[in-house]
Amino acid sequence: MFGLSLSKLILLALLVGIIWYSYRLWGGKPRSQNRQPPPKFGRGSSQETIECPVCKVYVVATKLKNCGQKGCPY
């Protein structure tokens, strides 16, 4: 229907491969720069939260402030 033969498909795959490899070799960033370092998790990175009984919002225990609603104890 479109006149695609096995030889044309192989040639197309070869051209796409050459273009992709050329981009990676000259135009793209090196693979070592694409990767980000893993996030560092350790002790002290978590914070305790407290739920406000009025507004049902969790707030950090060290940064308590009044939410503005009537009866909020924080």
Stockholm file with secondary structure:
# STOCKHOLM 1.0

chainA/1-74         MFGLSLSKLILLALLVGIIWYSYRLWGGKPRSQNRQPPPKFGRGSSQETIECPVCKVYVVATKLKNCGQKGCPY
#=GR chainA/1-74 SS CCCCCHHHHHHHHHHHHHHHHHIIIIISCCHHHHSCCCCCCCTTCCCCEEECTTTCCEEEGGGCCCCSSTTCCC
#=GC SS_cons        CCCCCHHHHHHHHHHHHHHHHHIIIIISCCHHHHSCCCCCCCTTCCCCEEECTTTCCEEEGGGCCCCSSTTCCC
//
